[in-house]
Amino acid sequence: MSIDILSLKSKMTKTLGLVAAAAAIMVIMPLSASAHCDTMEGPTVSDGFKALETGNVNYTLKWIQPQYEQEIKDKFNLVMKMKDFSPEAKEVAEQYFFSELVRVHRTGEGAPFDGLKPYGTPVDEVVAAADESIAAGNLSPINKLNKEGLIPDERMPEITERFEKVMSSKDFDVNDLEAGREYIESYVKFFKYAEGEEEHGAHGAEAIHEKEDAHDAAASHQEVLYTVKSGDTLWQIALKYDTTYRQIANVNKISNPHMIYPGQTFIIPIE
């Protein structure tokens, strides 16, 4: 027990140091609003609270790629031991867990993490409207922004289709991680398209060419050949090509979709 506490204390010190540094930077720099999963009021941290309140880590695991599950489970178990020592220990332990949860989630997306943003962090209007639409079960908040010219008319049919996929997968058993991850996959695609992006972590000319290839293939209903690069996951690849990791796994007869290797070439089905 004492070893666990010392280990957690050391890890929390490092993590909270990064959080403090990020908070200091935010005082002098404009805040990025698009990645609302990085905020204390975001959906990832919200599920982190539910996990700690109920003692059920599965509330958080849908945000995590399967290869990182054990890492989050280990951190969760340590924090559950720490949080009952005192109110101060509870606050520090929770902050540590939330920060690590978001960091690992962002790692799975292939996106950077520069610290957990505090309560009150500004959120882009489109992001807020997308959240409100899911909570309300209809696209009224999004339609309002469309009428105001903040969302182009040509994006609305695709936004509507993606929203319907989110709503159709929303009601799942918290312990059914496969269904939970399917929901998050639809959720991320809806948000990124509403914002005018396709996925996190798209940088540089290579990412632009990949998007162009995906668009051209979709337009002609062709299949795409994709060669796995270091750090890729099927979930990330599926986001690039607007498909699902299950479809890629089925087409390529991948027995374990959570174990792929650089240099492998997969057929990407384009609907």
SEPA-680437 format. One record per residue (C-alpha): residue number from 1; residue in one letter; x, y, z. Coordinates in steps of 0.1 Angstrom, whole numbers, plus 5000, padded with zeros to 4 digits. Each point is the difference from the previous one (the first is absolute). Layout:
SITE;NUM;A;X;Y;Z
...
//
This chain:
SITE;1;M;5000;5000;5000
SITE;2;S;5027;5025;5010
SITE;3;I;5019;4992;4967
SITE;4;D;4968;5008;4981
SITE;5;I;4996;5033;5018
SITE;6;L;5036;5011;4994
SITE;7;S;4997;4990;4963
SITE;8;L;4968;5019;4996
SITE;9;K;5013;5030;5018
SITE;10;S;5030;5001;4977
SITE;11;K;4979;4997;4969
SITE;12;M;4975;5026;5011
SITE;13;T;5028;5025;5008
SITE;14;K;5013;4997;4964
SITE;15;T;4965;5001;4984
SITE;16;L;4987;5029;5021
SITE;17;G;5032;5019;4992
SITE;18;L;4991;4998;4963
SITE;19;V;4964;5010;5009
SITE;20;A;5013;5031;5018
SITE;21;A;5024;5009;4972
SITE;22;A;4971;4997;4975
SITE;23;A;4978;5023;5022
SITE;24;A;5028;5026;5001
SITE;25;I;5003;4999;4962
SITE;26;M;4963;5005;4996
SITE;27;V;5002;5034;5019
SITE;28;I;5021;5015;4972
SITE;29;M;4988;4980;4970
SITE;30;P;4966;4997;4982
SITE;31;L;4981;4969;5010
SITE;32;S;4994;4973;4974
SITE;33;A;4963;4991;5002
SITE;34;S;4997;4971;4975
SITE;35;A;5013;4972;5022
SITE;36;H;4973;5002;5027
SITE;37;C;5009;4965;5013
SITE;38;D;5031;5018;5015
SITE;39;T;4979;5020;5024
SITE;40;M;4987;4993;5035
SITE;41;E;4965;5005;4987
SITE;42;G;5005;4977;4970
SITE;43;P;4984;4966;4995
SITE;44;T;5032;4980;5007
SITE;45;V;5004;5015;5035
SITE;46;S;4963;4998;5006
SITE;47;D;5003;4962;4995
SITE;48;G;5030;5000;5023
SITE;49;F;4979;5015;5028
SITE;50;K;4974;4973;4994
SITE;51;A;5026;4973;5002
SITE;52;L;5014;5012;5033
SITE;53;E;4966;5006;5015
SITE;54;T;4987;4965;4991
SITE;55;G;5033;4981;5002
SITE;56;N;4995;4988;4964
SITE;57;V;5030;5008;4977
SITE;58;N;4979;4989;4970
SITE;59;Y;4985;5035;4998
SITE;60;T;5034;5012;4988
SITE;61;L;5013;4971;4980
SITE;62;K;4978;5008;4969
SITE;63;W;5022;5031;4996
SITE;64;I;5032;4978;5000
SITE;65;Q;5014;4978;4973
SITE;66;P;5001;4964;5011
SITE;67;Q;5038;4998;5001
SITE;68;Y;5000;5027;5027
SITE;69;E;4972;4985;5022
SITE;70;Q;5023;4985;5026
SITE;71;E;5019;5033;5005
SITE;72;I;4967;5018;5008
SITE;73;K;4988;4971;5022
SITE;74;D;5033;5001;5020
SITE;75;K;4997;5038;5005
SITE;76;F;4963;4997;5009
SITE;77;N;5008;4974;5027
SITE;78;L;5027;5021;5015
SITE;79;V;4979;5031;5001
SITE;80;M;4971;4981;5016
SITE;81;K;5024;4991;5029
SITE;82;M;5012;5035;5004
SITE;83;K;4968;5021;4998
SITE;84;D;4985;4989;5034
SITE;85;F;5030;5012;5021
SITE;86;S;4989;5036;5001
SITE;87;P;4982;5026;4980
SITE;88;E;5033;5014;4988
SITE;89;A;5012;4965;4989
SITE;90;K;4967;4995;4982
SITE;91;E;5004;5032;4981
SITE;92;V;5036;4993;4989
SITE;93;A;4993;4964;4992
SITE;94;E;4970;5009;4978
SITE;95;Q;5018;5027;4982
SITE;96;Y;5028;4975;4993
SITE;97;F;4976;4974;4986
SITE;98;F;4981;5025;4978
SITE;99;S;5032;5013;4986
SITE;100;E;5014;4966;4992
SITE;101;L;4967;4988;4986
SITE;102;V;4998;5029;4975
SITE;103;R;5037;4996;4992
SITE;104;V;4996;4963;4991
SITE;105;H;4968;5008;4981
SITE;106;R;5019;5026;4979
SITE;107;T;5028;4975;4995
SITE;108;G;4976;4975;4985
SITE;109;E;4988;5028;4976
SITE;110;G;5036;5007;4990
SITE;111;A;4995;5036;5013
SITE;112;P;5022;5021;5024
SITE;113;F;4991;5006;5036
SITE;114;D;5011;5033;5017
SITE;115;G;4982;4996;5033
SITE;116;L;4965;4999;5013
SITE;117;K;4982;5033;4995
SITE;118;P;4981;5015;5031
SITE;119;Y;4963;5006;5005
SITE;120;G;4988;5030;4980
SITE;121;T;5023;4994;4970
SITE;122;P;4983;5015;4969
SITE;123;V;4985;4975;4976
SITE;124;D;4993;5006;4964
SITE;125;E;4964;5008;4991
SITE;126;V;4998;4970;4976
SITE;127;V;5014;4977;5027
SITE;128;A;4975;5012;5026
SITE;129;A;4971;4997;4975
SITE;130;A;5011;4964;4991
SITE;131;D;5000;4991;5037
SITE;132;E;4966;5017;5005
SITE;133;S;4986;4981;4970
SITE;134;I;5010;4966;5015
SITE;135;A;4985;5010;5034
SITE;136;A;4968;5011;4984
SITE;137;G;4997;4972;4975
SITE;138;N;4995;5023;4971
SITE;139;L;5021;5024;4978
SITE;140;S;4982;5032;5010
SITE;141;P;5032;5016;5014
SITE;142;I;5020;4991;4968
SITE;143;N;4971;5012;4978
SITE;144;K;5001;5033;5018
SITE;145;L;5037;5005;4991
SITE;146;N;4993;4989;4965
SITE;147;K;4974;5028;4996
SITE;148;E;5025;5024;5015
SITE;149;G;5025;4990;4973
SITE;150;L;5025;4984;5024
SITE;151;I;4995;4966;4984
SITE;152;P;4998;4998;4962
SITE;153;D;4969;4985;4984
SITE;154;E;5020;4975;4981
SITE;155;R;5012;4984;5032
SITE;156;M;4966;4995;5015
SITE;157;P;4990;4967;4983
SITE;158;E;5032;4983;5012
SITE;159;I;4997;5015;5035
SITE;160;T;4964;4987;5002
SITE;161;E;5011;4965;4989
SITE;162;R;5028;4999;5026
SITE;163;F;4977;5013;5027
SITE;164;E;4976;4972;4993
SITE;165;K;5028;4975;5004
SITE;166;V;5009;5015;5033
SITE;167;M;4965;4999;5013
SITE;168;S;4994;4964;4988
SITE;169;S;5031;4988;5019
SITE;170;K;4995;5022;5031
SITE;171;D;4981;4976;5023
SITE;172;F;5024;4972;5008
SITE;173;D;5009;4981;5031
SITE;174;V;5029;5016;5018
SITE;175;N;5017;4966;5003
SITE;176;D;4997;4993;4963
SITE;177;L;5033;5016;4990
SITE;178;E;4997;4991;4963
SITE;179;A;4967;5018;4998
SITE;180;G;5014;5029;5020
SITE;181;R;5029;5004;4976
SITE;182;E;4977;4999;4970
SITE;183;Y;4981;5028;5016
SITE;184;I;5032;5021;5005
SITE;185;E;5011;4993;4965
SITE;186;S;4967;5014;4987
SITE;187;Y;5001;5028;5025
SITE;188;V;5035;5011;4989
SITE;189;K;4991;4999;4963
SITE;190;F;4969;5021;5006
SITE;191;F;5019;5027;5020
SITE;192;K;5030;5002;4977
SITE;193;Y;4978;5003;4969
SITE;194;A;4978;5026;5017
SITE;195;E;5032;5020;5008
SITE;196;G;5012;4998;4964
SITE;197;E;5027;4974;5007
SITE;198;E;5001;4962;4993
SITE;199;E;5022;4988;5029
SITE;200;H;5024;5010;5026
SITE;201;G;5037;5000;4993
SITE;202;A;4999;5007;4963
SITE;203;H;5031;5020;4992
SITE;204;G;5021;5009;4969
SITE;205;A;4999;4991;4964
SITE;206;E;4998;4962;5006
SITE;207;A;4968;5004;5020
SITE;208;I;4985;5023;4973
SITE;209;H;5009;4974;4973
SITE;210;E;4983;4972;5021
SITE;211;K;4969;5021;5003
SITE;212;E;5000;5007;4962
SITE;213;D;5004;4963;4993
SITE;214;A;4972;4991;5023
SITE;215;H;4977;5026;4984
SITE;216;D;5008;4989;4965
SITE;217;A;4995;4963;5009
SITE;218;A;4967;5008;5016
SITE;219;A;4988;5020;4970
SITE;220;S;5007;4970;4977
SITE;221;H;4991;4973;5026
SITE;222;Q;5035;4985;4997
SITE;223;E;5020;4981;5025
SITE;224;V;5032;5015;5014
SITE;225;L;5032;4982;5009
SITE;226;Y;5015;5013;5032
SITE;227;T;5035;4992;5014
SITE;228;V;5002;5001;5038
SITE;229;K;5024;5025;5015
SITE;230;S;5016;5000;5034
SITE;231;G;4974;5011;5026
SITE;232;D;4970;4992;4978
SITE;233;T;4969;4983;5015
SITE;234;L;4971;4987;4980
SITE;235;W;4977;5025;5017
SITE;236;Q;5022;5029;4988
SITE;237;I;5001;4986;4964
SITE;238;A;4963;4995;5000
SITE;239;L;4995;5037;5010
SITE;240;K;5022;5011;4971
SITE;241;Y;4979;4981;4975
SITE;242;D;4965;5005;5016
SITE;243;T;4995;4963;5007
SITE;244;T;5002;4978;5031
SITE;245;Y;5028;4979;5014
SITE;246;R;4976;4970;4999
SITE;247;Q;4995;5004;4962
SITE;248;I;5037;5002;4994
SITE;249;A;5006;4969;5023
SITE;250;N;4973;4980;4982
SITE;251;V;5012;5008;4965
SITE;252;N;5036;4992;5008
SITE;253;K;4991;4970;5023
SITE;254;I;5019;5015;5029
SITE;255;S;4995;4977;5030
SITE;256;N;5012;5025;5025
SITE;257;P;4992;5036;4989
SITE;258;H;5020;5014;5029
SITE;259;M;5033;4985;4988
SITE;260;I;5012;5014;4967
SITE;261;Y;5036;5007;4989
SITE;262;P;5019;5025;4979
SITE;263;G;5003;4988;4964
SITE;264;Q;4967;4981;4999
SITE;265;T;4978;5010;4971
SITE;266;F;4962;5000;5004
SITE;267;I;4971;5004;4976
SITE;268;I;4979;5029;5012
SITE;269;P;4963;4996;4991
SITE;270;I;4985;5032;4987
SITE;271;E;4962;5002;5000
//
